[in-house]
Amino acid sequence: MMNGPRSDMGRWGGSPWQPTDTPSPEPEPEPDRHPRHSSSSFWARCFGCCSCRNADDDWGGGSGSRGPGSSSGGHRPDSRGSDSRQPGSRGTGVNTAGDGTIQEGMLVVTGVNLLSSHSDQNRQEHHTDEFEYDELIVRRGQPFHIVLFLSRPYESSDHIALELLIGNNPEVGKGTHVIIPVGKGGSGGWKAQVTKANGQNLNLRVHTSPNSIIGKFQFTVRTRSDAGEFQLPFDPRNEIYILFNPWCPEDIVYVDREDWRQEYVLNESGRIYYGTEAQIGERTWNYGQFDHGVLDACLYILDRRGMPYGGRGDPISVSRVVSAMVNSLDDNGVLIGNWSGEYSQGTNPSAWVGSVEILLSYLRTGYSVPYGQCWVFAGVTTTVLRCLGLATRTVTNFNSAHDTDTSLTMDIYFDENMKPLEHLNHDSVWNFHVWNDCWMKRPDLPSGFDGWQVVDATPQETSSGIFCCGPCSVESIKNGLVYMKYDTSFIFAEVNSDKVYWQRQDDGSFKIVYVEEKAIGTLITTKAIGSNMRDDITHLYKHPEGSEAERKAVETAAAHGSKPNVYAMSNSAEDVVVQVETQDPVMGQDLTVCVVLSNRGSSHRTVNLHLYLSVTFYTGVTGPVFKDSKKEAVLAPGASERVVMPVAYQEYRSHLVDQGAMLLNVSGHVKESGQVLAKQHTFRLRTPDLSLTLLGAAVVGQECEVQIVFRNPLPVTLTNVVFRLEGSGLQRPKILNVGDIGGNETVTLRQTFVPVRPGPRQLIASLDSPQISQVHGVIQVDVAPASGGRGFSDTGGDSHSGETIPMASRGGA
């Protein structure tokens, strides 16, 4: 393993995370649920004003003001995700006297049916039927139906009002206390209408505001008749979750394409791309936004940040808070970042197969989960935002720049002989970086910047003093408008800055010797809609490379950076071209690196070439050079020459770091013209996939078996091997300890699971050990409904951690 990685990335250094000494937080006491009353009566307030407005959004007091024990409504939900409290003091009085006396003729609500089952109209119409919850989950701006059970038939003289409350101190003016008089025209989009009165049953259609706060609301009903007033006690079973609504044209998160909504809101799994542009790897990720407990975990994230409830109707504020809270910096958020290569106190980021285990652990313990890297942060962010109702996708940018000085250039420094000066190279180019796009309007920006917005939860640099990033309009990135909020300059540099090579001169000064204009943001990609193909979305972020519009965007952005005149300093003539070729190398085998020199001029050229090979983390942090080569080549006009450098497994074995990536630095000097050659090429060693086979048909509620096969590609023993298995609707996160696997050995294991939801599902597995990582596999499982047409089952899906699994069989190479 490499020693002493460069700790140039702000908040992550080489030292591993140490657990905090702070004890596990205790839940906060039950909050006071009495709203603030004015001197006027309830009915005067109810029928006088039924509107609610959003309070100004802000960051709130941070995690210090509210401990991890607080959740929506001031508590962490129980393991089933439902509020385990008994009805509070606000629900104990049933009449105006508060003594519980029921007068004859009083209109008493004896019960409520929220029509919240998975097959009911509400869950189906609101596209929330896949949530593994029994409570009613609706999307704002769209009506839902309820049935009230009354002590007597409803009369025209009766008055009924529905109430929704959220937060510690619900207020009508902040939208945290919503009063909806039945049959009265409300304002702000809230209203309730009688659709059917049948004896003692009253059917209502309830309209929510398209600007409503999102979260878990308490629900109650008040009535007034000549005989007196009545209030239905609060009941945890009657709590209502309200989410953003991309199906509602009045909601600013509205998406007008159904195939986009199916993919970016409802799809529970997806593909995340990694590696290099020439060697793209892909892995399936279980977002699991509908798994039981995940919705509560997402709301808990907002609570931990101390986000004011009044600001939770604004997707701009919510997505920015999520970008801050998915990482642990500043606010003890969900995931601890670790790029050191040392993961013994947590989970190797490459071992995760989905977001569910991470989010449920955070909800259950209140502690940040070790460890994450960019694709883990992005995968969890996709889960959180999709769960809350925002159309979101996971995006990979290959050759992603990390600009540390706002120069909007990647500056690489070399000595007089063009050997890299690593102590000066604070900017870095990541082999790939993964972030998120989410869809919304931007009323806080000038027109033309609605649509996809970048949100990046990987903590690289601070924004307004906090490790967060976005939301940032993709359109502003494309046109170099780096002054647009939020964080456009940093993201622009990630996708469209230039790589500038500086050479130290004899007097100690530095001179630009080469500007590589097509080295950053070479490919930006995401999973395609409705398939597992890749979708190239580079054109959304960048004008065509080399076009006038693209250069104008870069120069506009650079003018707002710390080195606005960088382009005026470059001066070079080029007739010798360098290209690097690598075969598709496999971890554990020898490999060959080839550099091709081409003379495009009309004169002979003599090139002094130097190759430096080192291992590198995917973040661009490199280890020491472990192999180099020098070569002088004489090129005739129009001729080419190949310079080959073989590398044996034994030469690189002891230097390997995460993901098996290597960096080749190519530098050279053309004797006749003085042209300086400089190029960096990154490649990775491929790891094997896991082979998954389903053994028998999959049916809801019935045990099913899967077989996993793995062949160790290395001639050394893999120690402390751990498998992970996860799939929404199939298997809650499961950890399998299998011990050691010998060199070049093949192992087979079998696992059973019980599907809980029908339809096409993804079962995902990974393998991790200190010797090899980034090994994973997936299989599609088509689950049939249970006999009798039952769609859901509660018989499966339990989580198992740390289970020791014997091998079904072992074989040699």
C-alpha positions in Angstrom: 0.0 0.0 0.0 1.2 3.5 -0.7 2.4 5.6 2.3 1.7 9.2 3.1 -1.1 10.3 0.7 -1.2 14.0 0.0 -3.8 15.5 2.2 -4.8 18.3 -0.1 -8.5 17.9 -0.2 -9.6 20.2 2.6 -11.3 18.1 5.2 -9.9 14.6 4.6 -6.4 13.7 5.4 -4.6 10.4 5.8 -5.6 9.7 9.4 -8.6 7.4 9.8 -11.7 8.5 11.6 -11.8 8.2 15.4 -15.1 7.6 17.2 -16.5 10.5 19.2 -16.5 10.3 23.0 -19.9 11.8 23.1 -22.4 9.3 24.5 -25.4 8.2 22.5 -28.0 11.0 22.6 -31.2 10.6 24.5 -34.5 11.5 22.8 -35.9 14.8 23.6 -39.0 15.0 25.8 -42.4 15.0 24.2 -43.0 18.5 22.8 -45.9 20.7 23.7 -48.5 20.2 21.0 -50.7 23.2 22.0 -50.7 25.8 19.3 -50.5 29.4 20.2 -54.0 30.7 20.6 -55.2 34.3 20.1 -57.9 35.8 22.1 -60.5 35.0 19.4 -62.2 31.6 19.5 -61.1 28.6 17.5 -64.0 29.0 15.0 -63.4 32.7 14.4 -59.7 31.9 13.6 -60.7 28.8 11.5 -63.2 30.4 9.3 -61.5 33.8 9.3 -58.3 32.6 7.7 -57.4 29.2 6.4 -54.2 30.0 4.5 -50.7 29.2 5.5 -47.4 30.7 4.2 -43.9 29.5 4.2 -41.5 31.2 6.6 -38.2 32.5 5.3 -35.9 29.6 4.6 -32.7 29.5 6.5 -30.2 27.1 7.9 -31.4 27.1 11.4 -29.4 26.5 14.5 -27.6 23.3 13.3 -27.3 20.0 15.1 -26.3 21.6 18.3 -29.7 23.0 19.0 -31.4 19.6 18.5 -29.8 16.3 19.4 -30.0 13.1 17.4 -32.9 12.0 19.4 -35.2 14.5 17.7 -37.2 13.5 14.7 -40.2 14.8 12.9 -42.2 16.1 15.8 -39.3 15.9 18.2 -38.6 12.2 18.5 -37.0 9.3 16.6 -39.7 6.9 15.2 -39.7 3.3 16.3 -38.5 0.4 14.2 -41.7 0.3 12.3 -41.5 3.9 11.4 -44.8 4.8 13.2 -45.0 7.2 16.1 -45.2 5.1 19.2 -46.6 7.9 21.4 -50.0 7.8 23.0 -52.3 10.7 22.1 -51.0 13.9 23.6 -52.6 16.5 25.9 -54.1 18.3 22.9 -56.2 15.3 22.1 -57.5 14.4 25.6 -60.2 17.0 25.8 -63.2 16.3 23.6 -65.3 19.3 24.2 -64.9 23.0 25.0 -65.1 22.3 28.7 -62.2 19.9 28.5 -63.8 17.4 30.8 -64.5 14.7 28.2 -68.3 15.0 28.6 -70.2 14.1 25.4 -73.5 16.1 25.2 -76.5 14.7 23.4 -76.7 15.8 19.8 -73.0 16.7 19.7 -71.3 15.7 16.4 -68.7 13.2 17.6 -66.1 11.7 15.2 -65.9 8.1 16.3 -63.2 7.1 13.8 -61.3 8.0 10.6 -60.4 5.9 7.6 -57.5 7.6 5.8 -57.7 5.0 3.0 -54.0 4.5 3.5 -53.5 0.8 2.5 -51.3 0.1 -0.5 -54.2 -0.8 -2.7 -56.4 2.1 -1.7 -57.2 5.0 -4.1 -55.0 7.5 -2.2 -51.7 5.5 -2.3 -52.3 4.5 -5.9 -53.2 8.0 -7.2 -50.3 9.6 -5.3 -47.7 7.1 -6.5 -46.9 6.2 -2.9 -48.2 2.6 -3.0 -44.6 1.1 -2.9 -43.7 2.7 0.4 -43.5 -0.1 3.1 -45.6 2.0 5.5 -49.1 1.6 6.8 -49.6 5.4 7.3 -51.1 7.7 4.7 -48.4 9.1 2.4 -49.6 11.8 -0.1 -48.0 14.3 -2.4 -48.7 18.0 -2.1 -51.0 19.9 -4.5 -53.1 16.8 -5.2 -56.4 15.8 -3.5 -56.8 12.7 -1.4 -59.9 11.1 0.1 -60.9 10.2 3.7 -63.9 8.9 5.5 -65.2 10.2 8.8 -67.3 8.0 11.0 -69.8 10.1 13.0 -72.1 9.5 15.9 -75.0 10.8 13.9 -75.8 11.9 10.3 -74.1 15.0 9.1 -76.4 18.1 8.9 -76.0 21.3 7.0 -75.7 23.3 10.2 -72.8 21.3 11.5 -69.3 22.7 11.2 -66.2 20.4 10.6 -62.6 21.4 10.4 -59.6 19.3 9.7 -56.3 20.1 11.3 -52.7 19.2 10.4 -49.9 20.1 12.7 -46.1 19.6 12.5 -43.1 20.8 14.6 -42.7 21.7 18.2 -44.7 25.0 18.1 -47.2 24.8 15.2 -48.3 28.2 13.9 -50.8 29.0 11.2 -48.7 31.8 9.8 -45.7 29.5 9.2 -47.7 26.7 7.6 -47.0 24.3 10.5 -50.6 24.4 11.7 -53.1 24.0 8.9 -56.8 24.4 9.5 -59.1 23.2 6.7 -62.8 24.0 7.2 -65.0 21.5 5.4 -67.1 23.0 2.6 -65.5 26.4 2.9 -63.4 27.9 0.1 -59.9 27.9 1.5 -56.9 29.9 0.4 -53.4 28.8 -0.5 -54.7 25.6 -2.0 -56.0 24.0 1.2 -59.7 22.9 1.2 -62.0 20.0 2.0 -65.3 19.1 0.3 -68.0 16.6 1.1 -68.2 14.0 -1.7 -70.8 11.7 -0.1 -72.8 11.7 3.1 -74.2 8.2 3.8 -75.8 7.8 7.1 -73.1 8.3 9.8 -70.3 8.1 7.2 -68.9 11.3 5.7 -66.6 11.0 2.6 -64.3 14.0 2.1 -61.9 15.1 -0.7 -59.0 17.0 0.8 -56.9 19.4 -1.3 -53.4 20.2 -0.1 -51.4 23.3 -1.0 -48.8 22.8 -3.8 -46.5 24.8 -1.5 -47.1 22.8 1.6 -44.3 22.0 4.0 -43.2 18.4 3.6 -43.0 16.1 6.6 -45.1 14.0 8.9 -48.2 15.8 10.2 -50.4 15.0 13.1 -54.1 14.9 12.1 -57.2 15.7 14.0 -60.8 16.7 13.4 -62.9 19.4 15.2 -66.6 19.7 15.0 -69.1 22.3 16.2 -72.9 21.9 16.5 -75.6 23.4 18.6 -74.8 20.9 21.3 -71.1 21.9 21.6 -67.7 21.4 20.2 -65.7 18.2 19.8 -62.1 17.3 18.9 -60.9 13.9 17.8 -57.9 12.9 20.0 -54.5 12.6 18.2 -53.7 9.0 17.1 -50.3 8.0 15.7 -52.1 5.8 13.3 -53.7 8.9 11.7 -50.5 10.7 11.0 -50.0 11.8 7.4 -46.8 12.2 5.4 -46.8 14.9 2.8 -44.1 14.9 0.1 -43.1 17.0 -2.9 -45.1 16.3 -6.0 -43.5 16.1 -9.4 -46.9 15.1 -10.9 -48.4 18.5 -9.9 -48.0 21.4 -12.4 -48.4 23.9 -9.6 -45.5 22.4 -7.6 -42.1 23.9 -8.5 -40.6 20.4 -8.6 -43.1 19.4 -11.4 -41.7 17.2 -14.2 -43.9 17.0 -17.3 -42.6 13.7 -18.6 -44.0 10.5 -17.1 -41.0 8.4 -18.2 -38.8 10.8 -16.3 -41.0 10.5 -13.2 -40.9 6.7 -13.4 -37.1 6.7 -13.6 -36.1 9.6 -11.4 -38.7 9.4 -8.7 -40.0 5.8 -8.5 -37.1 3.7 -9.6 -35.6 2.0 -6.5 -32.3 1.0 -8.1 -29.9 2.4 -10.6 -26.4 2.3 -12.1 -23.5 4.3 -10.9 -20.5 4.7 -13.2 -16.8 4.8 -12.1 -13.3 4.1 -13.4 -11.9 6.1 -16.3 -13.3 7.4 -19.5 -11.6 4.7 -21.4 -12.4 2.0 -18.9 -15.9 2.7 -17.6 -17.1 0.5 -14.8 -20.7 0.3 -13.6 -22.3 -0.9 -10.4 -25.9 -1.3 -9.5 -27.0 0.7 -6.4 -30.1 -0.1 -4.3 -31.6 3.3 -3.6 -34.4 1.7 -1.6 -36.4 4.9 -1.1 -39.5 3.0 -0.3 -38.0 0.6 2.2 -39.5 0.7 5.7 -37.8 3.3 7.9 -36.1 5.2 5.0 -38.7 8.0 4.9 -38.3 8.6 8.6 -34.6 8.6 8.2 -34.9 11.3 5.5 -37.0 13.5 7.7 -34.7 12.9 10.6 -31.8 14.3 8.5 -33.7 17.6 8.2 -34.3 17.6 12.0 -30.7 16.9 12.8 -29.7 20.0 10.8 -32.3 22.0 12.8 -34.0 23.1 9.6 -37.0 25.3 10.4 -40.2 23.6 9.5 -41.5 26.7 7.8 -38.7 26.3 5.2 -39.4 22.7 4.4 -41.7 23.5 1.6 -38.9 25.0 -0.5 -37.0 22.3 -2.5 -34.0 24.7 -3.0 -33.5 24.9 0.8 -34.3 21.2 1.3 -31.8 20.0 -1.3 -29.1 22.3 0.1 -29.6 21.0 3.6 -29.5 17.5 2.3 -26.2 18.2 0.5 -24.8 19.4 3.8 -26.2 16.6 6.0 -25.4 13.5 3.9 -21.7 14.2 4.9 -20.7 14.3 8.5 -18.6 17.5 8.4 -20.0 20.5 10.4 -23.2 18.8 11.6 -22.6 15.1 12.4 -24.4 14.1 9.3 -25.0 10.7 7.7 -21.7 9.6 6.3 -18.0 10.0 7.3 -15.8 10.5 4.3 -12.5 8.5 4.2 -10.0 8.5 1.3 -7.1 7.2 3.3 -7.3 3.5 2.3 -7.6 2.5 6.0 -11.2 1.4 6.8 -10.7 -1.0 9.7 -13.0 1.0 11.9 -15.9 1.0 9.5 -17.0 -0.2 6.0 -14.9 0.2 2.9 -16.9 2.6 0.7 -16.6 0.1 -2.2 -18.4 -2.6 -0.1 -21.7 -0.8 0.1 -24.4 -1.9 -2.3 -27.1 0.6 -1.4 -28.4 3.4 0.8 -30.8 1.5 3.1 -28.3 0.1 5.6 -26.6 3.5 5.9 -29.7 5.5 6.4 -31.3 3.0 8.9 -28.1 2.9 10.9 -28.1 6.7 11.1 -31.7 6.8 12.1 -31.3 4.0 14.7 -28.1 5.2 16.4 -27.8 8.9 15.7 -24.1 8.4 14.8 -22.5 9.2 11.5 -21.8 6.0 9.5 -18.2 5.1 8.5 -17.3 5.3 5.6 -18.2 7.0 2.3 -16.7 8.3 -0.9 -18.3 10.3 -3.7 -20.5 7.5 -5.2 -21.8 6.6 -1.7 -22.6 10.2 -0.9 -24.3 10.5 -4.3 -26.2 7.3 -3.9 -27.5 8.2 -0.5 -28.5 11.7 -1.8 -30.5 10.2 -4.6 -32.3 8.0 -2.1 -33.1 11.0 0.2 -34.3 13.3 -2.6 -36.3 10.7 -4.4 -37.9 9.6 -1.2 -39.0 13.2 -0.4 -40.4 13.6 -4.0 -37.7 15.3 -6.0 -36.8 13.9 -9.4 -33.1 13.0 -8.9 -30.4 11.2 -10.8 -26.8 10.1 -10.0 -24.3 11.6 -12.4 -20.6 10.7 -13.0 -18.1 13.2 -14.4 -14.9 11.6 -15.8 -11.7 13.5 -15.3 -13.3 15.8 -12.7 -11.2 18.7 -11.5 -10.8 19.8 -7.9 -9.8 23.5 -8.1 -8.5 24.6 -4.7 -7.7 28.3 -5.5 -10.7 29.5 -7.6 -8.4 29.9 -10.6 -10.8 27.8 -12.8 -7.7 26.0 -14.1 -5.9 22.8 -13.0 -2.3 23.8 -12.4 0.4 21.1 -12.5 3.9 22.0 -11.7 7.1 20.3 -13.0 10.8 20.9 -12.4 13.3 21.8 -15.1 13.4 18.2 -16.4 9.6 17.9 -16.4 9.4 15.7 -13.4 6.2 16.4 -11.3 6.6 18.5 -8.2 4.0 16.8 -6.1 4.5 19.2 -3.1 3.2 22.0 -5.3 0.4 20.2 -7.0 -2.5 21.1 -4.8 -5.1 21.0 -7.6 -6.1 17.5 -8.5 -8.0 15.7 -11.3 -10.2 12.9 -10.1 -10.5 9.9 -12.4 -14.2 10.3 -11.8 -16.5 12.2 -9.5 -20.2 11.4 -8.7 -22.8 13.9 -7.8 -26.6 14.5 -8.3 -28.9 16.3 -10.6 -32.4 17.2 -9.2 -35.2 18.9 -11.1 -36.9 22.1 -10.0 -37.8 25.6 -10.9 -35.4 28.3 -9.6 -37.6 31.4 -8.7 -34.6 32.8 -6.8 -32.7 33.1 -10.1 -33.4 35.1 -13.4 -35.5 33.2 -15.9 -33.8 30.5 -18.0 -32.2 28.5 -15.1 -35.0 26.1 -14.2 -34.6 22.4 -14.8 -31.6 20.2 -13.7 -29.7 21.5 -10.6 -26.5 20.0 -9.3 -26.3 19.0 -5.7 -23.1 17.5 -4.4 -22.9 16.0 -0.9 -19.2 15.0 -1.2 -17.4 17.5 1.1 -14.7 19.0 -1.0 -14.7 22.7 -0.2 -16.9 24.9 2.0 -19.8 26.9 0.7 -20.7 29.9 3.0 -18.6 28.2 5.6 -20.4 24.8 5.4 -19.4 21.6 3.5 -22.2 21.6 1.0 -22.7 22.3 -2.7 -25.7 23.4 -4.7 -28.3 23.5 -5.9 -26.6 24.9 -9.0 -28.3 25.4 -12.3 -26.8 23.2 -15.0 -27.5 25.9 -17.5 -25.4 28.4 -15.6 -22.5 25.9 -15.6 -22.8 25.4 -19.3 -22.4 29.1 -20.0 -19.7 29.9 -17.4 -22.0 32.1 -15.3 -20.0 31.4 -12.2 -21.6 34.2 -10.2 -24.9 32.4 -10.1 -25.8 30.7 -6.8 -25.0 28.2 -5.5 -21.3 27.2 -6.0 -21.3 27.5 -9.8 -17.6 28.4 -10.0 -16.5 25.3 -8.2 -18.7 23.0 -10.3 -17.8 24.8 -13.6 -14.1 24.0 -12.8 -15.0 20.4 -12.3 -16.3 20.0 -15.8 -14.9 22.6 -18.1 -11.6 24.1 -16.8 -8.2 23.6 -18.6 -5.2 21.7 -17.4 -2.2 24.1 -17.3 1.3 22.7 -17.2 4.0 24.9 -15.5 7.7 24.3 -15.8 10.3 25.7 -13.3 12.9 27.8 -15.0 16.6 28.2 -14.2 15.9 31.3 -12.2 13.3 29.6 -10.0 10.2 31.2 -11.7 7.5 29.2 -13.5 6.4 29.4 -17.1 3.3 27.9 -18.8 4.6 25.3 -21.3 1.4 23.6 -22.2 -2.4 24.1 -21.9 -4.5 21.0 -22.3 -7.9 22.2 -23.2 -9.8 18.9 -23.5 -8.7 17.1 -20.4 -11.4 18.0 -17.9 -15.0 16.8 -17.9 -14.4 14.6 -20.8 -17.6 12.6 -20.3 -20.6 13.2 -18.1 -23.0 10.3 -17.9 -25.9 8.9 -16.0 -28.2 5.9 -16.3 -30.6 6.0 -19.2 -34.3 6.3 -18.7 -36.1 2.9 -18.7 -32.9 0.8 -19.3 -29.5 0.0 -17.9 -27.7 1.7 -20.7 -25.6 4.8 -20.2 -26.8 8.2 -21.2 -24.2 10.7 -22.2 -25.3 14.1 -20.9 -22.1 16.0 -21.5 -23.9 18.4 -23.9 -26.2 19.6 -21.0 -23.1 20.8 -19.1 -20.8 21.9 -21.9 -20.9 23.4 -25.3 -19.0 21.3 -27.9 -15.3 21.1 -27.1 -13.4 23.7 -29.1 -16.4 25.6 -30.2 -16.6 29.3 -29.9 -19.4 29.0 -27.4 -17.3 26.7 -25.2 -14.3 28.9 -25.2 -16.4 31.9 -24.5 -17.9 30.1 -21.5 -14.4 29.2 -20.2 -13.1 32.7 -20.6 -16.1 34.3 -19.0 -15.7 32.0 -16.0 -12.0 32.6 -15.8 -12.5 36.3 -15.8 -14.2 35.9 -12.4 -11.4 33.6 -11.0 -8.2 34.3 -9.3 -6.1 34.2 -12.5 -8.2 36.0 -15.1 -5.3 36.4 -17.6 -4.0 32.8 -17.6 -4.7 32.3 -21.3 -2.7 35.3 -22.3 0.4 33.6 -20.7 0.3 30.5 -22.9 2.5 30.3 -26.0 3.5 27.1 -27.7 3.8 25.6 -31.2 3.0 21.9 -31.6 3.8 19.4 -34.3 4.6 16.3 -32.2 1.6 14.6 -30.7 1.5 12.2 -27.7 -1.0 9.4 -27.3 -1.1 6.7 -24.6 -2.5 3.2 -25.1 -3.1 0.6 -22.5 -4.7 -2.8 -22.9 -7.6 -3.8 -20.6 -5.4 -4.8 -17.6 -6.7 -7.3 -15.1 -5.7 -7.2 -11.4 -3.2 -9.9 -10.6 -1.7 -10.0 -14.1 1.2 -8.4 -15.9 0.4 -5.3 -18.1 1.9 -3.1 -20.8 1.8 0.6 -21.2 2.4 2.1 -24.7 3.1 5.7 -25.7 2.7 6.7 -29.3 4.7 9.6 -30.7 3.6 11.1 -34.0 5.3 13.8 -36.0 2.8 15.9 -37.9 5.3 18.4 -39.2 7.5 18.5 -42.3 10.9 18.2 -40.6 12.6 15.5 -38.6 12.0 15.7 -34.8 14.2 14.3 -32.0 12.2 13.7 -28.8 13.6 13.0 -25.4 10.8 11.1 -23.6 10.4 10.3 -19.9 7.7 8.0 -18.4 6.8 8.0 -14.7 4.3 5.3 -13.4 2.7 5.5 -9.9 -0.4 4.3 -8.2 -3.2 6.8 -7.6 -6.3 7.1 -5.6 -9.3 7.9 -7.8 -9.2 11.4 -6.3 -5.9 12.1 -8.1 -3.7 11.7 -4.9 -0.7 9.8 -6.1 1.9 7.5 -4.5 5.6 7.6 -5.2 6.9 6.6 -8.7 7.6 2.9 -8.7 8.7 2.6 -12.3 10.1 5.0 -14.9 11.6 4.8 -18.3 13.7 7.1 -20.6 13.8 7.0 -24.4 15.1 9.1 -27.2 13.1 8.8 -30.5 13.9 10.3 -33.9 10.8 10.8 -36.0 10.7 11.4 -39.7 8.1 13.8 -41.1 4.7 12.1 -40.8 6.1 9.1 -38.9 5.1 7.6 -35.6 6.9 5.5 -33.0 5.7 3.3 -30.2 7.5 3.4 -26.8 6.5 0.3 -24.7 6.9 -0.1 -21.0 6.1 -3.6 -19.6 5.0 -3.8 -15.9 4.9 -7.1 -14.0 2.4 -8.0 -11.3 5.2 -8.3 -8.8 6.3 -4.7 -9.6 3.0 -3.1 -8.7 1.5 -5.6 -6.2 2.8 -4.0 -3.1 1.9 -0.5 -4.2 -1.8 -1.1 -5.0 -4.4 1.2 -3.5 -8.2 1.5 -3.7 -9.7 0.5 -7.1 -6.4 -0.5 -8.6 -5.8 2.8 -10.4 -2.5 4.0 -11.9 -1.2 7.3 -13.2 1.3 7.5 -16.1 3.0 10.9 -16.4 4.5 11.5 -19.8 6.9 14.3 -20.3 9.3 15.2 -23.1 11.2 17.8 -25.0 11.5 18.2 -28.8 15.2 19.1 -29.5 14.7 21.1 -32.7 11.6 23.2 -31.9 11.7 23.4 -28.1 8.2 22.0 -27.9 7.4 20.6 -24.4 5.4 17.4 -24.3 3.2 16.7 -21.2 0.4 14.3 -20.7 -1.2 12.4 -17.8 -3.0 9.1 -18.4 -4.9 7.2 -15.8 -6.0 3.6 -16.1 -7.3 0.9 -13.7 -6.9 -2.8 -13.2 -10.2 -4.6 -13.6 -11.7 -6.7 -10.9 -14.0 -9.7 -11.4 -17.7 -9.6 -11.0 -19.8 -11.8 -8.7 -22.0 -14.3 -10.5 -25.6 -14.5 -9.1 -28.1 -17.2 -10.1 -31.6 -17.5 -8.9 -32.6 -21.1 -7.9 -36.3 -21.3 -8.3 -39.2 -18.9 -8.8 -39.7 -15.8 -6.6 -43.1 -15.3 -5.0 -44.2 -12.8 -2.4 -44.0 -14.3 1.1 -42.3 -17.5 -0.1 -38.6 -18.4 0.6 -36.3 -18.2 -2.4 -32.7 -19.1 -2.9 -29.8 -17.4 -4.7 -26.4 -18.7 -5.5 -23.3 -16.5 -5.5 -20.0 -17.6 -7.2 -16.7 -15.8 -7.0 -13.2 -16.6 -8.3 -10.2 -15.0 -6.6 -8.1 -13.4 -9.4 -5.0 -13.0 -7.2 -2.4 -15.7 -6.4 -2.6 -14.6 -2.7 -5.2 -15.5 0.0 -8.0 -13.0 0.6 -8.5 -12.6 4.3 -11.6 -11.6 6.3 -13.9 -11.7 3.3 -17.3 -10.1 3.7 -20.2 -10.3 1.4 -23.2 -7.9 1.4 -26.6 -8.7 0.0 -29.4 -6.2 -0.5 -32.5 -5.5 -2.7 -35.6 -3.4 -2.2 -38.7 -5.6 -1.9 -36.4 -8.7 -1.6 -33.9 -8.6 1.1 -33.1 -6.1 3.9 -29.3 -5.3 4.1 -27.5 -8.5 5.1 -23.8 -9.0 5.9 -22.1 -12.4 5.4 -18.7 -13.2 6.9 -17.0 -16.0 4.9 -13.5 -16.0 6.3 -10.5 -16.5 3.9 -10.5 -17.4 0.2 -7.3 -19.0 -1.1 -5.3 -17.7 -4.1 -7.1 -18.3 -7.4 -9.8 -20.2 -5.5 -13.4 -20.4 -6.6 -16.1 -20.3 -3.9 -19.9 -20.8 -4.0 -22.4 -19.8 -1.4 -26.2 -19.9 -1.2 -28.6 -17.6 0.6 -32.3 -17.6 1.1 -34.6 -14.5 1.1 -38.3 -13.9 1.2 -39.7 -11.3 -1.3 -42.1 -8.8 0.3 -43.2 -6.9 -2.9 -44.1 -8.1 -6.3 -42.7 -6.9 -9.7 -39.2 -6.7 -11.2 -36.5 -6.3 -8.4 -32.8 -6.0 -8.3 -30.8 -8.2 -5.9 -27.3 -6.8 -5.4 -24.2 -8.3 -3.8 -20.7 -7.1 -3.1 -17.4 -8.7 -1.8 -14.7 -6.9 0.2 -11.4 -7.9 1.8 -8.2 -6.0 2.6 -6.6 -7.5 -0.6 -9.4 -6.7 -3.1 -12.4 -4.4 -3.3 -14.8 -3.1 -5.9 -16.2 -6.6 -6.5 -20.0 -6.7 -7.0 -22.8 -8.4 -8.9 -26.5 -8.1 -9.5 -29.4 -10.2 -10.8 -33.0 -9.2 -11.7 -35.6 -11.0 -9.8 -39.2 -11.0 -11.2 -41.4 -11.5 -8.1 -44.9 -12.9 -8.6 -47.7 -11.8 -6.3 -48.7 -14.2 -3.5 -51.6 -16.5 -4.1 -54.8 -14.6 -3.6 -53.3 -11.5 -5.2 -51.7 -10.1 -2.0 -49.3 -7.5 -3.1 -47.3 -7.1 0.1 -45.9 -9.5 2.8 -44.6 -8.8 6.2 -42.9 -12.2 6.5 -39.5 -11.3 5.1 -37.0 -8.6 4.8 -35.3 -8.8 8.2 -31.8 -7.5 8.4 -28.9 -9.8 9.5 -25.5 -8.4 10.3 -22.3 -10.3 10.9 -23.6 -13.8 10.0 -20.8 -16.4 9.5 -21.5 -18.3 6.3 -20.0 -21.7 5.4 -19.1 -22.1 1.7 -21.3 -24.4 -0.3 -18.3 -25.5 -2.4 -14.7 -24.6 -3.1 -12.7 -25.1 -6.2 -9.4 -24.3 -7.7 -8.6 -22.2 -10.7 
